[in-house]
Amino acid sequence: MKKDRKLATKFTHMGRPTAGLGTSVSHPVTRASTLLFEKAEDLYRNDIRGYGRHGTAVHDALADLFTELEGGFGTLLYPSGLAALTGPILSVVSPGDHILLSDSAYGPTRSFCETFLKKIGVETTYFDPRIGASIKNEIKANTTLILLESPGSLTFEVHDIPAITKVAKAKKITTLIDNTWSAGITLSPLKLGVDISVHAATKYFGGHSDVMYGAAVFADKTRFLKAQKTAKQLGNASSPDDAYQILRGFRTVIPRFRQQEATSLALAEWLMTRDEVQQVLHPAVLGHPDHALWKRDFTGGGCIFSVVLKPLTDTDVLKFVNALNLFGIGYSYGGFESLAIHCDPQLRRYLAKTLPGPLVRFACGLEDPSDLKADIEQALATVF
């Protein structure tokens, strides 16, 4: 595939069977645990698959697409987005190590670090997501990993990624980023010095809220092989049916992402004009404190953002969310349907200032923006 072709073209044509007489347009799904060999000596070869857990042609095609997306060395596939985070983390850390985690990170990542990693003797401390090059002051002699997420979950702070990775490389510290928000379409973190870029493929690449999946893309061979070994030792495997679904989602992710991105920006800019809203937390919107960083490093937005409403009781916040008709109430994003959640019960921050009002996150689907605006407007009218 020519390098100068756009992603939409690459995603349409990459990872497909070679055309022949009556060839299917997509790879067939192969379901197998046992793989057979003609010769006994072939069982112990390292250059071929030995067992169904090691994947199929569909898995290979999907991994190649993620590698192309991020411009990495190679990709490992996982059965969920969280597994795509925890697997590579475990390949990097050892008992006695210290890791740094952004204070704006995804809740399950925080939980994994505070419980599982603590149990095996790995210390986690949090850093201000806007710390930039000053992260050097948080590094200890035993720091081996810096965990990034840009923009941050729920509160959407943007890291100065090049400044952080410059410090990390000088100290020989691995950097890993949760790149789910941008789908790798509007942010290329490996080009900014990040070592591992992780996706909850459940979201944009699934696209229909009916499959769980994850992928981790590695910038270099050494970290890839180490994580691959860890994945095999942990028994990591994913269903060929799920891999097929994500591969299919790749074919249409660009137009879906662009529509959802545009809808989120339209809603965010409209909500900035509403008296009921104190703050709109969307880095693509003028006035966001990290807008300049976002504009420097990103080529576009994503489908989710949050708003801080004017002070309401917990009962009224729930009343507002319950009054929404087109926004489903549920976690995740990137599917065809719009979603909304009240964030306060899950909001955990050690370093950030307290927000001046309740936080609500919107995930934009494929509905018409005018209908979504009308839905939010009628819901706001129930509590203000």
C-alpha positions in Angstrom: 0.0 0.0 0.0 1.5 3.4 -1.0 2.5 5.5 2.0 0.9 8.7 0.6 -2.6 7.3 0.6 -5.0 8.5 3.2 -6.1 6.4 6.1 -9.7 5.9 4.8 -8.2 4.4 1.6 -5.7 2.2 3.5 -8.4 0.9 5.9 -10.6 0.0 3.0 -8.0 -2.0 1.1 -5.4 -3.3 3.7 -5.8 -6.7 5.4 -7.9 -8.3 2.7 -7.4 -11.6 0.9 -5.6 -11.6 -2.4 -8.2 -11.5 -5.1 -8.7 -14.7 -7.1 -11.6 -16.6 -8.6 -14.5 -16.0 -6.3 -12.4 -14.8 -3.4 -14.4 -13.3 -0.5 -13.8 -9.6 0.0 -12.9 -10.2 3.7 -10.9 -12.9 5.5 -13.1 -15.9 6.6 -13.2 -16.5 10.3 -11.2 -19.6 11.4 -12.3 -21.1 14.7 -9.7 -23.5 16.1 -7.9 -24.5 19.2 -5.8 -27.4 17.9 -3.7 -26.8 14.8 -2.4 -29.8 12.9 1.1 -30.3 11.5 2.4 -32.7 8.8 5.7 -33.4 10.6 6.3 -33.9 14.4 9.4 -31.6 14.2 7.2 -28.7 13.1 5.5 -28.6 16.5 8.4 -26.8 18.0 9.1 -24.2 15.3 9.1 -20.6 16.5 8.3 -19.1 13.1 4.8 -20.6 12.7 1.6 -20.7 14.8 1.5 -23.7 17.2 -1.9 -23.3 18.8 -5.2 -21.5 18.3 -4.5 -19.1 21.1 -1.7 -17.5 18.9 -4.3 -16.1 16.5 -5.5 -16.5 12.9 -5.2 -14.6 9.6 -8.0 -12.3 10.8 -5.9 -11.4 13.8 -2.9 -10.8 11.6 -4.8 -8.5 9.3 -6.2 -6.5 12.3 -2.8 -6.1 14.0 -1.4 -4.9 10.7 -4.1 -2.2 10.5 -3.4 -0.9 14.0 0.3 -0.9 13.3 -0.3 1.1 10.1 -2.6 3.5 12.0 0.0 4.4 14.6 3.1 3.9 12.5 4.6 1.4 15.0 6.8 -1.7 14.9 4.0 -4.1 15.8 0.7 -4.6 17.6 -0.6 -7.0 20.2 -4.3 -7.8 20.4 -6.3 -8.2 23.7 -9.9 -9.2 24.6 -10.7 -5.8 26.1 -9.3 -2.3 26.3 -8.4 -2.7 29.9 -6.5 -5.9 29.1 -4.6 -3.9 26.5 -3.5 -1.5 29.2 -2.7 -4.0 32.0 -0.9 -6.5 29.8 1.8 -4.1 28.6 2.1 -2.5 32.0 2.9 -6.0 33.5 5.5 -6.5 30.8 7.4 -3.4 31.9 7.2 -3.4 35.8 8.8 -5.6 38.4 8.4 -5.7 42.2 10.1 -2.7 43.7 9.4 -0.5 40.8 7.7 2.9 40.8 5.3 4.2 38.2 3.8 7.6 37.5 0.2 7.9 36.5 -1.7 10.9 35.3 -4.2 12.2 37.8 -6.8 12.4 35.0 -6.5 8.8 34.0 -9.3 6.2 33.3 -10.8 4.8 36.5 -10.0 1.1 35.9 -6.4 2.0 35.2 -6.2 3.8 38.6 -7.8 0.8 40.3 -5.3 -1.6 38.7 -2.4 0.4 39.9 -3.7 1.0 43.4 -4.7 -2.6 44.0 -3.1 -5.2 41.8 0.3 -3.5 41.3 0.4 -2.5 44.9 -0.1 -6.1 45.9 2.9 -7.2 43.9 5.1 -4.4 45.2 4.9 -1.7 42.6 4.4 1.8 43.8 2.2 4.3 42.0 2.2 8.1 42.4 0.0 10.6 40.5 1.2 13.6 38.6 -0.6 16.7 37.5 -1.7 16.1 33.8 -0.5 19.6 32.9 3.0 19.1 34.5 4.9 18.9 31.2 8.7 18.8 31.5 8.4 19.3 35.3 7.6 15.6 35.5 11.4 15.2 36.0 10.8 16.3 39.6 8.4 13.4 40.2 10.8 10.7 38.9 12.5 8.4 41.4 15.5 6.2 41.0 13.2 3.1 40.5 10.7 4.8 38.1 10.2 2.5 35.1 6.9 3.6 33.6 4.9 6.8 32.9 1.2 6.3 32.2 -0.4 9.0 30.1 -3.9 9.7 28.8 -4.6 12.7 26.7 -7.1 14.1 26.9 -7.9 12.8 30.4 -11.0 10.8 31.2 -13.9 12.8 32.3 -12.0 16.1 32.8 -10.2 16.3 29.4 -6.8 17.8 30.3 -4.2 17.6 27.6 -0.6 16.5 28.2 2.5 18.2 26.8 3.5 14.8 25.3 6.8 15.8 23.7 8.0 17.4 26.9 7.2 14.4 29.0 8.6 11.8 26.5 11.8 13.8 26.2 12.4 13.5 29.9 11.4 9.9 29.9 13.8 8.9 27.1 16.7 10.7 28.9 16.0 8.6 31.9 15.3 5.4 30.0 11.7 5.2 31.3 9.0 3.6 29.2 5.9 5.8 28.3 2.5 4.3 27.6 -0.6 6.3 26.5 -4.3 5.5 26.4 -5.0 6.9 23.0 -8.7 5.8 22.8 -10.2 9.3 22.6 -8.5 10.1 19.3 -8.7 6.6 17.9 -5.2 7.3 16.6 -6.9 9.3 13.8 -6.3 12.7 15.3 -3.3 12.0 17.5 -0.1 10.1 16.6 1.6 9.7 20.0 4.4 7.4 18.7 5.6 10.2 16.5 5.7 12.4 19.7 8.0 9.9 21.4 5.6 7.6 23.2 6.7 4.0 23.4 3.3 2.2 23.6 -0.1 3.4 22.4 -3.2 1.6 23.6 -6.7 1.5 22.2 -10.0 0.3 23.7 -11.1 -1.0 20.2 -14.4 -1.7 21.8 -15.3 1.9 21.1 -14.7 3.5 17.7 -13.4 0.4 16.0 -16.3 -1.8 17.2 -18.6 1.0 16.4 -21.8 -0.8 17.3 -21.5 -1.3 21.1 -21.6 -5.1 20.7 -18.0 -6.3 21.0 -15.1 -6.0 23.5 -11.6 -5.6 22.2 -8.2 -3.9 22.8 -4.9 -3.3 21.0 -1.5 -2.1 22.0 0.9 -0.7 19.4 4.6 -0.7 20.1 7.2 1.8 18.7 10.1 -0.6 18.9 10.9 -4.3 18.6 12.3 -4.8 22.1 9.2 -3.7 24.0 7.0 -5.5 21.5 8.8 -8.9 22.1 8.8 -8.4 25.8 5.1 -7.7 25.9 4.4 -10.6 23.5 6.2 -13.0 25.8 4.2 -11.6 28.8 0.9 -12.0 26.8 1.7 -15.6 26.1 2.6 -16.4 29.7 -0.7 -14.8 30.9 -2.7 -16.8 28.4 -3.8 -13.8 26.5 -6.1 -14.6 23.5 -9.0 -13.1 21.7 -11.8 -14.6 19.8 -11.5 -14.7 16.0 -15.1 -13.6 15.7 -14.4 -10.5 17.8 -11.3 -9.8 15.8 -13.4 -10.1 12.6 -15.9 -7.6 14.0 -13.2 -5.1 14.9 -11.5 -5.6 11.4 -14.9 -4.9 9.8 -15.3 -1.7 12.0 -11.9 -0.5 10.6 -13.4 -0.3 7.1 -15.9 2.5 8.2 -14.2 4.1 11.2 -13.1 7.2 9.4 -16.5 8.5 8.2 -18.1 7.5 11.5 -15.4 9.1 13.5 -15.5 12.3 11.5 -19.3 12.6 11.9 -19.1 12.0 15.7 -16.2 14.4 16.0 -18.2 17.2 14.2 -21.3 16.6 16.3 -19.3 16.8 19.6 -17.8 20.1 18.6 -21.1 21.5 17.5 -22.8 20.5 20.8 -19.8 21.7 22.8 -19.9 25.2 21.2 -23.6 25.4 21.6 -23.5 24.4 25.2 -20.9 27.2 25.8 -23.8 29.6 25.1 -26.2 28.1 27.6 -26.8 29.9 30.9 -27.2 26.5 32.7 -23.6 25.5 31.9 -20.5 26.9 33.8 -17.8 25.1 31.8 -17.4 23.0 28.7 -14.5 20.6 28.9 -13.5 19.9 25.3 -10.0 20.7 24.2 -11.0 21.6 20.6 -13.1 24.5 21.9 -11.6 27.9 22.1 -11.2 28.9 25.7 -10.2 25.4 26.9 -7.0 25.9 29.0 -5.1 23.3 26.9 -6.5 24.4 23.5 -3.0 25.6 22.2 -1.4 22.2 23.1 -4.3 20.3 21.5 -4.0 22.4 18.3 -0.2 21.7 18.2 -0.4 18.0 18.6 -3.8 16.9 17.4 -5.3 17.1 13.9 -8.9 16.9 15.2 -11.1 16.0 18.2 -13.1 13.0 19.4 -16.7 12.2 20.2 -16.8 12.8 23.9 -16.6 15.8 26.2 -17.9 17.0 29.5 -19.8 19.9 30.9 -19.9 21.4 34.4 -23.4 22.5 35.1 -24.4 25.3 37.4 -24.9 24.0 41.0 -27.6 21.4 41.3 -28.5 18.8 43.9 -27.6 15.2 43.2 -31.3 14.5 42.8 -31.6 17.2 40.1 -28.5 16.0 38.2 -30.0 12.5 38.0 -33.3 14.1 37.0 -31.5 15.9 34.1 -29.8 12.7 32.9 -33.0 10.7 33.2 -34.9 13.3 31.2 -32.7 12.7 28.1 -34.4 10.7 25.5 -31.8 10.3 22.7 -28.8 9.9 25.0 -28.7 6.5 26.5 -27.4 6.2 30.1 -24.3 4.0 29.9 -20.5 3.8 29.9 -18.3 3.7 26.8 -18.4 5.7 23.6 -17.7 5.5 19.9 -20.8 3.4 19.1 -23.6 4.5 16.8 -25.7 5.8 19.8 -25.2 8.8 22.0 -24.7 8.4 25.7 -24.6 10.5 28.8 -23.4 9.8 32.4 -23.3 11.7 35.7 -19.5 11.6 36.4 -19.4 12.8 40.1 -19.8 9.3 41.7 -16.7 8.0 39.8 -14.6 11.2 39.8 -11.4 10.5 41.7 -8.7 13.2 41.6 -5.9 13.8 44.1 -4.3 16.9 42.5 -7.0 18.7 40.6 -9.2 21.5 42.0 -12.7 20.8 42.9 -15.1 21.5 40.1 -17.7 24.3 40.8 -20.7 22.2 39.8 -21.8 18.7 38.8 -20.0 17.0 35.9 -21.9 15.3 33.0 -20.2 13.6 30.1 -21.7 13.4 26.6 -20.7 10.8 24.0 -21.9 11.7 20.6 -23.3 9.0 18.2 -24.6 9.2 14.7 -27.8 11.1 15.3 -28.5 14.5 13.8 -26.9 17.2 15.9 -30.1 19.3 15.9 -32.0 16.5 17.5 -29.4 16.0 20.1 -29.4 19.7 20.9 -33.2 19.7 21.3 -32.9 16.7 23.6 -30.4 18.4 25.9 -32.5 21.6 25.9 -35.6 19.9 27.0 -33.7 18.0 29.7 -32.1 21.2 31.0 -35.6 22.7 31.2 -36.6 20.0 33.7 -34.1 21.2 36.4 -33.4 24.9 35.6 
